[in-house]
Amino acid sequence: MTERVAMVTGGGRGIGREICRALAADGRKVAVADLRTEEAAETAELVRQAGGTAIVVAMDVTDSDSVQQGILQVIDELGAVEVLVNCAGWDDLKPFLTTDEAFWDRIIEINYKGVLRTVHACLPSMVEAGWGRIVNIGSDAGRVGSSLEAVYSGAKGGVIAFSKTIAREMARKGITVNTVCPGPTATPLIDEIVSASPSGDKVIGAMANAVPMKRLGQPHEVASAVAYFASEAAGFVTGQTLSVSGGLTMA
């Protein structure tokens, strides 16, 4: 596997951390981009302990200047971003009628516009090089909808459609763009959402019960799908949406 440069947003914990580890295992030099720099440093150290190369990049995907500065750091320390994985995300379970515009804005800025910012910033160098891999983390909520996640579902649906469009635009430039959609997955964010709910145990039970395999996914199971899309072997695979959800979505 070629030692290409990968940047993973939201790489500090959960699915993002496992993606960083999987890419490093494939020989990628990894930029762990996250607001939570202490957790990003832990991820980077895990990569280094396994013999890989990793740096920490402080990045707020809701801020275009932060994205640009972070990418400049990656270029300076590792080289141009050749593999971009957008894993930064956030949600909170709320009935739509109880939400307000500030909540909508936060969901959209992180989960949708964050992807627009990083892709827009990284694509030019990929086009110039004639090679690139973009893997965006969507959600099964964006494929079929999810109760208490109306705005998040909409944002992730936008990510899926955006990814397909960029895949078409970049198809003759050596750049592939694909989306991995986790189902309910055991992550720190899920723990935070559930702990904030007075019926958290019921929520987590309902999540697991909705999955045909009757369990939550594990972050490393999502990471393996991302690693494939980011690989040299996936050069003829683009515009695809892959659910890693224990059969929750079969399409």
N, C-alpha and C positions, 0 to 999 in steps of 0.2 A: 504494500500500500504506500502510495506517495505521501511524503511528509508535507502535506498542504496545511494552510492556516485556516482554522475554524474559529468562529465567534459564536458563542451561545448566550443569548440574553436570558435572564432569569436562571443563570447557571449556578447560583449559590446553594440551592437546596432542591429537594424533591426530584421531580422528573428532570429538571435542568441539570442537576448534579450528575445524575446517572448518564445523561446524554454526553456530558463532558468526559466522563470516564470511558464511555464506549468509543467516542471519537478518538480519544488519546490511545486507547488500546489498538485502534486501527492505524496508528502512526501519525495522527494529526497533531499539530501544535495548537493548543487550545487557549483562547481568550475567554475567561469566565467573566461575563459582563452582568453586573447586578447592582442594584441600589444597596443591597445588604453586603457591604464589602467584607465584613467579618466572616460571613458564611461563604462568600466567594473565595476568601483566602483559605478556608477549610477545604473547599472543593479543589482548589489549585494544589494544595499540599497533598491531597489524596492522589491526584494525578502524578505529581512528582515522585511520591513514594512508590508508585507502580512503574516508575521509569520513564514517564512522559514529560512533556514540556507544557507548562501552563503559566499564564499571567493573570492578574486580577485587574479588571477594568471597571471603574466606578461609572455606571451608566443609568440614567433615568430615561426610559424610552418615551416618556411624555414630553420631553424637552429636546427639541431639534439640535440645540447647541451642545447639549450633553452627548447626544448620539454622535455628532460630528467629532467632538473632542475625543470621545472614546475610540472611535475608528482610527483617528490619527495616532493615538497611542498604540493601537494594535499594529498599524503600519510601521511605526517607528521601532517597535520592539520585536515583532515577529514577521512582518511583511503584510502585503495586501490580503484582505479577507477573501478566501476562495470558497469557503463553506460557511454559510450563514444559517443558523438555527434560531428561530424566534420562539422562545419558550416563556418569556415574561408574560405574566397574566395575573388577573385578580377578579374575584367575584364575591358576592354575598347573596344568600338566599332570601328573597323578598317577593311578596306578591307585587305584581306590576303597579297596581293602584296605590300602593304605599310608597312607591319610589318618587323621587323628584328629579329635576333636570341636573342638579349637581351630581347625583348618583349616576345618571345616564352618561354624563360627560366623563366621569372617572372611568367607567367601564369601557367606553369607546376609546378614550385617549390611550389607555394601557393595552387593551386587547386588540384593537383594530388599527388605530393610527400609529401605535408603536411599531407595528409591522410595516406600515407604509414608510415610516421614517427610516428604518434600518435598511429596507430593500432599496429605497431610493438612493441612499448613501453608498451602498455596497455594489450596486449593479454596474456603474460605469467602469470600475476596474475589472470586473468579471468580463464585461463586453470586450474591453481592450485585450485581456488575456485569452479570450476565446474559450474560457472554461469556467464553470461555476456550479455550485449546488446550493439551492435554497430549500430549506425544509421549515415549514411553518406549522406550529402546533395549534390545531383547531380544537374541536370537541365534538363528541356525538350530539351534544346539545345544539350545535350549529347545523347538524344534519336533519334532526327530527324534532327539535324543540325540547324544552325541559321546563316543567312547572317550577315556579319561583326563580327562574333564570331568564326572563323574557329578554332583557337588554343584552345580557351575556350571550344568549343563544343567537341573537341578531348580529352581534359583533363577530362571533365565531363563524356564522354563516357568511358574513362579509369576507372574512379571511379566506374561506374556502373558494369563494367566487373570484376574489382578487388573485389568489394563487393560480387558478386556472387561466386567467387572462394574461398574467405575466408569463406563464409557461408558454402560451401561444406566441406572445411577442418575442420571447427569447429562444424559441425552438431552433432557429438556424444559427444561433450564436454560441453553441456549446454549453448552454446554461439550462439546467433542469430545475423545475419548481414543483414541489409536491407538498401535500398536507397530511400530517398524522393526527388522527382524532382519538384521543384517549376517551374511554368511558370512565365511570367512577374509579378513581385510583387513590390508593393510600398515600397521601402527601401531607406535608405540614399545613398547606392551605385548607385541605379538607378537614383536618383536625381543628383548625381555627374556626371554620364555618360551623362545624357541628358543635363545638364547645360553646359557641355564642347562641346556640338555639336551646330553648328550654326542653325541647324534645329531641335532643341530639342523638340519643341512642336509637330512637325510632327512625330518624332520618338516615343514619348509616345502615340500619337494618333494611330499610326500604330500598336504598341504593343497591345493596348486595342482592336483595331478593329480585330486583328487576333484571339482573344479569343472568342469562341462562346457566353460566358456570357457578352461580350463587356465591360469588366472592368479589372483592374489589381487586382491581389490577395492582401490580407493583411497578414502581417507576422504571426498573431495569427492563421490564417487558415493553414499555413504550420506547425506551432508548434503543433497543435492538432494531426496531422498525426505522427509527431516524437514521441509525448508522447505515442501514442498507441504502436508503435514499441518498445519503451523503457519499456513498462509495463510488469508486471508479466503475464498478460492475453495473451500476444503475444508470448508465449513460443513455439508454434508450427508453427510460421511464420518466415521463413528465406529465404534469397536469392531473396527477392521480390523488385520490383521497382515500386513505387507509385507516379504518377503524381498528383500534387495539382495545377491545371492550368486552371480551368474553362472550361475544355473540349478541350483545345488546342491539347493535345495528348490523343487519345482514343485507347489504346492498352494494 
